[in-house]
């Protein structure tokens, strides 16, 4: 069966699964996510268009931090507290991509096995598919499905943080960055962009030596931060505020659940603060800008590739480079192709 015929077959199955999703059926939710992962943007487009009117109710909490910082254990503890409070919770664990299968390497069901069978909890591992920011484009589509599923809380646990890994901020309402005492270079943490994406710092493993020092170091760095601003420049986001929101630093021990209730209180304070200061609207605009940008990038990338390798006139244009015609080089030829064929993209 050709890929096109397979997609058509899948599209015929979507409506019944959407009905299941709206009724809160786990099977429908799981199958729709699998279709988004496995069958590409055409199928994802249909699913998102159908579920989007039912979205806008879930609160998304991003959990990121260096490998080994205890993100999964902390996520498990947060999920348990929200479940106990009567909330419907979904968890996405974005893991490294397997070089062989393309799937997620780490197993969320192993890490969160004690919670897996709870009625109001849905857990899904997803591969980051090599994306530096730790989030694949399809994760944003999956968030729409989980929102329409009736989730009150969506926990988005990412691979880790680093120089380019701030994508979690583009999807979450509240971003937690998990750090451990006595690890890492605090100055390098500023360079890595961690300060710019963090709404709440979590110093996990608070029973270890130097936990209080880690808290003091982070608080000292926060004193250097400027007034809140969401920069519309496509590369820069400044979310640390000394006036409207200064990220608190919370010590926890995720292994035994110590201070998790305090952390949830800080998340709620941040949630209320965003509404009070209208920051939630600004962040919403920022999130959807990046969502649309990802979709457009994918669309243009696919169409440009088809154009370059299938249009007969392209070969003639490329030959100008080989023949070293006047002012012909890869950049000028790229610009010529763009001007000539932009209406086709």
Wavefront OBJ file of the C-alpha trace (Angstrom):
o trace
v 0.000 0.000 0.000
v 1.372 3.430 -1.001
v 1.903 6.085 1.662
v -0.862 8.199 0.122
v -3.373 5.342 0.237
v -2.335 4.524 3.789
v -2.937 8.152 4.822
v -6.417 8.066 3.251
v -7.207 4.896 5.186
v -6.056 6.522 8.427
v -8.073 9.702 7.752
v -11.248 7.602 7.546
v -10.578 6.315 11.069
v -10.085 9.724 12.656
v -13.692 10.803 13.306
v -14.599 7.788 15.491
v -11.386 8.319 17.467
v -12.190 12.025 17.907
v -15.559 11.030 19.365
v -13.786 8.710 21.805
v -11.340 11.492 22.695
v -14.121 13.955 23.514
v -15.706 11.313 25.751
v -12.439 10.939 27.653
v -11.605 7.485 26.266
v -7.913 6.699 26.630
v -7.806 4.464 23.559
v -8.981 7.256 21.271
v -6.417 9.635 22.744
v -3.562 7.140 22.389
v -4.433 6.233 18.787
v -4.674 9.862 17.692
v -1.260 10.601 19.190
v 0.167 7.582 17.368
v -1.302 8.842 14.089
v 0.308 12.253 14.626
v 3.660 10.604 15.344
v 3.550 8.070 12.532
v 1.760 9.650 9.571
v 3.092 13.169 9.205
v 1.703 16.668 8.832
v -1.296 15.918 6.603
v -2.825 13.617 9.204
v -1.768 15.910 12.079
v -3.430 18.852 10.311
v -6.778 17.056 10.125
v -6.621 15.951 13.769
v -5.651 19.383 15.133
v -8.338 21.123 13.067
v -10.983 18.807 14.544
v -9.847 18.958 18.182
v -8.824 22.618 18.403
v -12.298 24.018 19.227
v -12.230 21.904 22.419
v -8.836 23.203 23.579
v -7.828 26.034 25.901
v -8.652 24.519 29.284
v -5.485 22.609 30.206
v -2.658 24.188 32.198
v 0.741 23.096 30.864
v 3.693 22.760 33.234
v 7.107 22.263 31.656
v 9.723 20.340 33.655
v 13.288 20.526 32.395
v 16.796 20.186 33.767
v 20.035 18.307 33.330
v 19.987 14.494 33.054
v 20.017 12.940 36.517
v 18.509 15.963 38.233
v 15.381 14.003 39.191
v 12.939 15.412 36.625
v 11.010 12.155 36.216
v 10.694 11.554 39.954
v 9.596 15.141 40.489
v 7.081 14.894 37.630
v 5.676 11.743 39.217
v 5.263 13.493 42.582
v 3.570 16.529 41.016
v 1.196 14.275 39.063
v 0.263 12.366 42.243
v -0.594 15.584 44.085
v -2.809 16.879 41.274
v -4.531 13.489 40.993
v -5.194 13.534 44.727
v -6.768 16.975 44.290
v -9.203 15.507 41.745
v -7.492 16.792 38.611
v -7.195 14.916 35.336
v -3.488 14.767 34.527
v -1.607 13.948 31.331
v 2.164 13.542 31.147
v 4.373 13.762 28.073
v 7.920 12.519 28.592
v 10.039 13.790 25.700
v 13.000 11.455 25.472
v 16.095 11.099 23.280
v 15.471 9.440 19.927
v 16.658 5.880 19.401
v 19.191 5.803 16.528
v 17.671 2.494 15.408
v 13.898 2.721 15.763
v 13.466 6.495 15.836
v 11.370 6.079 18.992
v 11.906 7.191 22.559
v 14.755 5.455 24.388
v 13.673 5.985 27.985
v 10.520 4.308 29.288
v 8.055 6.523 31.147
v 6.095 3.469 32.274
v 9.215 2.223 34.067
v 9.947 5.593 35.669
v 6.323 6.233 36.667
v 5.065 2.665 37.050
v 3.439 3.305 40.437
v 1.080 5.889 38.903
v 0.462 4.371 35.490
v -2.815 2.568 36.202
v -4.549 5.509 37.864
v -7.843 6.336 36.202
v -7.318 10.069 35.613
v -3.677 9.811 34.533
v -2.486 9.473 30.935
v 1.246 9.045 30.249
v 3.036 9.067 26.932
v 6.704 8.853 25.949
v 7.682 10.749 22.826
v 10.964 10.961 20.954
v 12.545 14.376 20.475
v 13.657 13.230 16.987
v 17.014 14.914 17.362
v 15.644 18.421 17.910
v 18.092 20.535 19.920
v 15.422 22.195 22.004
v 14.316 18.842 23.339
v 10.825 19.075 21.786
v 9.749 17.722 18.452
v 7.331 19.823 16.400
v 4.670 17.130 16.796
v 4.720 17.615 20.584
v 2.747 20.840 20.084
v 0.131 18.918 18.093
v -0.059 16.285 20.823
v -0.620 19.005 23.434
v -3.764 20.010 21.527
v -5.034 16.413 21.643
v -4.391 16.121 25.380
v -6.106 19.471 25.985
v -9.181 18.317 24.038
v -9.009 15.037 25.994
v -10.127 17.008 29.049
v -6.797 17.232 30.845
v -6.741 19.775 33.655
v -2.963 19.586 33.965
v -0.439 18.571 31.311
v 3.087 17.876 32.563
v 5.677 18.220 29.811
v 8.983 16.673 30.846
v 11.823 17.367 28.425
v 15.179 15.779 27.671
v 17.279 18.430 29.388
v 18.561 21.985 29.177
v 21.491 23.489 27.328
v 22.616 26.250 24.995
v 19.723 25.824 22.546
v 17.258 23.891 24.672
v 14.651 26.485 25.632
v 11.801 25.108 23.520
v 9.835 24.058 26.591
v 9.066 27.722 27.318
v 7.385 27.973 23.917
v 4.816 25.355 24.961
v 4.339 25.661 28.741
v 2.410 28.103 30.902
v 4.802 27.553 33.814
v 8.360 26.302 33.324
v 10.226 24.521 36.117
v 13.997 24.106 35.889
v 15.354 21.339 38.124
v 18.926 21.599 39.426
v 20.976 19.629 41.950
v 23.246 20.899 44.733
v 26.949 21.000 43.999
v 26.675 20.368 40.266
v 27.429 22.487 37.238
v 28.852 25.925 36.663
v 26.359 28.593 37.754
v 27.859 31.178 35.405
v 27.534 28.738 32.506
v 23.895 28.249 33.493
v 23.288 31.919 32.688
v 25.021 31.540 29.320
v 22.909 28.496 28.537
v 19.728 30.531 28.640
v 18.305 28.832 31.709
v 17.656 32.108 33.494
v 15.543 33.356 30.590
v 13.143 30.425 30.467
v 12.619 29.739 34.157
v 9.442 30.568 36.050
v 10.365 28.491 39.124
v 13.714 26.995 40.083
v 13.619 23.632 41.851
v 16.700 22.628 43.829
v 16.058 18.910 44.055
v 17.784 16.402 46.353
v 17.689 18.993 49.148
v 19.141 16.449 51.583
v 22.505 16.673 49.810
v 25.283 18.997 51.023
v 25.426 22.457 49.398
v 21.669 22.629 48.783
v 21.398 25.941 50.632
v 24.432 27.272 48.767
v 22.786 26.375 45.446
v 19.677 28.313 46.501
v 21.794 31.351 47.465
v 23.730 31.201 44.189
v 20.561 31.129 42.098
v 18.982 33.954 44.109
v 22.147 36.027 43.651
v 21.949 35.511 39.880
v 18.291 36.508 39.880
v 19.231 39.829 41.445
v 21.063 40.628 38.204
v 17.935 40.114 36.120
v 16.026 42.968 34.526
v 12.365 43.936 34.362
v 10.054 41.480 32.660
v 9.912 41.590 28.907
v 8.866 39.138 26.256
v 11.036 40.187 23.359
v 9.354 39.847 19.995
v 12.705 39.142 18.423
v 12.482 35.571 17.200
v 15.561 34.479 19.141
v 15.225 36.228 22.501
v 12.886 35.695 25.395
v 13.326 37.478 28.709
v 10.985 36.184 31.342
v 12.786 36.965 34.573
v 11.331 39.909 36.456
v 12.432 41.812 39.526
v 9.140 43.733 39.519
v 6.235 41.575 38.312
v 7.614 38.055 38.665
v 10.872 36.983 40.165
v 11.330 33.214 39.897
v 11.227 31.643 43.364
v 13.671 28.928 44.334
v 12.076 25.874 45.959
v 14.020 23.071 47.621
v 12.523 19.595 47.195
v 13.317 15.969 47.705
v 11.338 14.293 44.947
v 12.281 10.828 46.141
v 10.225 11.143 49.340
v 7.912 13.980 48.243
v 9.262 16.592 50.617
v 8.156 20.163 49.800
v 6.088 19.130 46.742
v 3.017 20.871 48.210
v 5.050 24.092 48.526
v 6.100 23.767 44.891
v 2.467 23.396 43.783
v 1.573 26.530 45.746
v 4.302 28.443 43.893
v 2.968 27.139 40.564
v -0.507 28.397 41.487
v 0.893 31.786 42.533
v 2.631 32.030 39.156
v -0.572 31.070 37.376
v -2.555 33.785 39.178
v 0.233 36.336 38.706
v 0.218 35.804 34.928
v -3.510 36.516 34.755
v -3.239 39.543 37.016
v -0.441 41.113 34.958
v -1.821 40.005 31.543
v 1.434 38.146 30.986
v -0.534 35.001 30.168
v -1.899 36.701 27.024
v 1.576 37.801 25.917
v 2.955 34.323 26.461
v 0.000 32.815 24.610
v 0.745 34.999 21.594
v 4.406 34.004 21.821
v 3.538 30.283 22.009
v 1.232 30.380 19.012
v 3.741 32.404 16.991
v 6.230 29.589 17.418
v 3.593 26.935 16.749
v 2.656 28.632 13.456
v 6.349 29.172 12.664
v 7.042 25.450 13.075
v 4.147 24.568 10.774
v 5.276 27.059 8.126
v 8.888 25.868 8.323
v 7.775 22.294 7.768
v 5.477 23.258 4.895
v 8.089 25.390 3.136
v 10.837 22.834 3.687
v 8.810 20.048 2.092
v 7.702 22.195 -0.849
v 11.152 23.633 -1.529
v 12.657 20.142 -1.541
v 10.024 18.955 -4.031
v 10.703 22.006 -6.192
v 14.493 21.648 -6.181
v 14.507 17.977 -7.108
v 11.511 17.758 -9.436
v 11.244 20.952 -11.482
v 13.152 20.635 -14.814
v 14.073 24.332 -14.946
v 16.053 24.106 -11.700
v 18.862 22.146 -13.385
v 19.372 24.938 -15.899
v 19.552 27.517 -13.130
v 22.010 25.413 -11.095
v 24.288 25.092 -14.142
v 25.009 28.819 -13.845
v 26.973 28.009 -10.689
v 28.941 25.220 -12.363
v 29.743 27.413 -15.377
v 30.751 30.239 -13.047
v 28.597 32.746 -14.855
v 28.946 36.345 -13.716
v 27.641 36.909 -10.179
v 26.444 33.283 -10.006
v 27.029 31.544 -6.676
v 24.893 29.354 -4.392
v 23.487 32.390 -2.553
v 22.581 34.413 -5.646
v 21.081 31.345 -7.327
v 19.045 30.539 -4.196
v 17.687 34.074 -4.285
v 16.865 33.728 -8.002
v 14.981 30.492 -7.392
v 13.083 32.030 -4.495
v 11.989 35.054 -6.564
v 11.050 32.922 -9.560
v 9.144 30.173 -7.773
v 7.893 31.777 -4.542
v 4.313 31.687 -5.856
v 4.572 27.880 -6.017
v 5.527 27.396 -2.368
l 1 2 3 4 5 6 7 8 9 10 11 12 13 14 15 16 17 18 19 20 21 22 23 24 25 26 27 28 29 30 31 32 33 34 35 36 37 38 39 40 41 42 43 44 45 46 47 48 49 50 51 52 53 54 55 56 57 58 59 60 61 62 63 64 65 66 67 68 69 70 71 72 73 74 75 76 77 78 79 80 81 82 83 84 85 86 87 88 89 90 91 92 93 94 95 96 97 98 99 100 101 102 103 104 105 106 107 108 109 110 111 112 113 114 115 116 117 118 119 120 121 122 123 124 125 126 127 128 129 130 131 132 133 134 135 136 137 138 139 140 141 142 143 144 145 146 147 148 149 150 151 152 153 154 155 156 157 158 159 160 161 162 163 164 165 166 167 168 169 170 171 172 173 174 175 176 177 178 179 180 181 182 183 184 185 186 187 188 189 190 191 192 193 194 195 196 197 198 199 200 201 202 203 204 205 206 207 208 209 210 211 212 213 214 215 216 217 218 219 220 221 222 223 224 225 226 227 228 229 230 231 232 233 234 235 236 237 238 239 240 241 242 243 244 245 246 247 248 249 250 251 252 253 254 255 256 257 258 259 260 261 262 263 264 265 266 267 268 269 270 271 272 273 274 275 276 277 278 279 280 281 282 283 284 285 286 287 288 289 290 291 292 293 294 295 296 297 298 299 300 301 302 303 304 305 306 307 308 309 310 311 312 313 314 315 316 317 318 319 320 321 322 323 324 325 326 327 328 329 330 331 332 333 334 335 336 337 338 339 340 341 342 343 344 345
